[in-house]
Amino acid sequence: MFGDTDGRRIGEIWFEETTATDLPLLLKYIFTSEKLSVQVHPNDDEARSRGLIRGKTECWYILEAEPGATLGLGLREPMSSAELRRAALDGSLDLLMNWVPVGAGDFFYVPAGTIHAIGAGITLVEFQQNADVTYRLFDYGRPRELHLDDAIAVSKLAPYARQNSRTSDELDVVLVNGPIFSLMRLSPETDILASIAGRRRWLAPLEGSVRAGIDNATAGECLLVDANVQVELSASAVILAGVEGSL
């Protein structure tokens, strides 16, 4: 859907509004050819105590996944802070995480505090709080800084909650309903789009197209639509629609 990349390895595509200084939410595409770092993000209170604007809760909608592709979500068993530090330092953390097989259409909500990693061979849409705050616990020997003290302080030392995920055959229209943001999977047959017309919306087509005024987006793009601007979906459209707060 992104056309010829001329051989470049593109890890992420971000959709940002150039005239806005601080949008609270961000939509981006992520492409992995190897495992990404094991990391965690603080919640709003933890972030603000560290002088940051906000924390980072996120969610992932899987577009493509190679056979055997997995996501790391939480720990297999509860552990103490000391045990987490040891596992991060000796490299055993990778084995202690809950690695979940994924396929196209699967969805995962990742609250702040969730220890997580994106495995290789995955293309996904990430919808998140717009915060560039990542604490790395483990990075497979790559020469990047780890942030063990902060990461351990904000980590939930427990397994991932199953109710935060949906497989492709059990997707609802509403994927997340607040409190920080809501995300929906919509088609022209659903009437929920009209119910959020009075709110700012992030609209990313998975199939077909969406139009707002003179602007049109197709798969691989995203529209940021102001409140009360009319939106029209093509007959074949399936879109992800995100808004601030709860529905």
Stockholm file with secondary structure:
# STOCKHOLM 1.0

chainA/1-247         MFGDTDGRRIGEIWFEETTATDLPLLLKYIFTSEKLSVQVHPNDDEARSRGLIRGKTECWYILEAEPGATLGLGLREPMSSAELRRAALDGSLDLLMNWVPVGAGDFFYVPAGTIHAIGAGITLVEFQQNADVTYRLFDYGRPRELHLDDAIAVSKLAPYARQNSRTSDELDVVLVNGPIFSLMRLSPETDILASIAGRRRWLAPLEGSVRAGIDNATAGECLLVDANVQVELSASAVILAGVEGSL
#=GR chainA/1-247 SS CCCCCTTCCCCEEEECCTTCSCCSEEEEEEEESSCCCEEECCCHHHHHHTTCSCCCCEEEEEEEECTTCEEEEEESSCCCHHHHHHHHHHTTHHHHEEEEECCTTCEEEECTTCCEEECSSEEEEEEEESCCCCEEEECTTCSCCCCHHHHHHHCCCSBCCGGGEECGGGCCSEEEECSSEEEEEECTTCSHHHHTTTSCEEEEEEESEEEETTEEEETTCCEEECTTCCEEECTTCEEEEEEESCC
#=GC SS_cons         CCCCCTTCCCCEEEECCTTCSCCSEEEEEEEESSCCCEEECCCHHHHHHTTCSCCCCEEEEEEEECTTCEEEEEESSCCCHHHHHHHHHHTTHHHHEEEEECCTTCEEEECTTCCEEECSSEEEEEEEESCCCCEEEECTTCSCCCCHHHHHHHCCCSBCCGGGEECGGGCCSEEEECSSEEEEEECTTCSHHHHTTTSCEEEEEEESEEEETTEEEETTCCEEECTTCCEEECTTCEEEEEEESCC
//
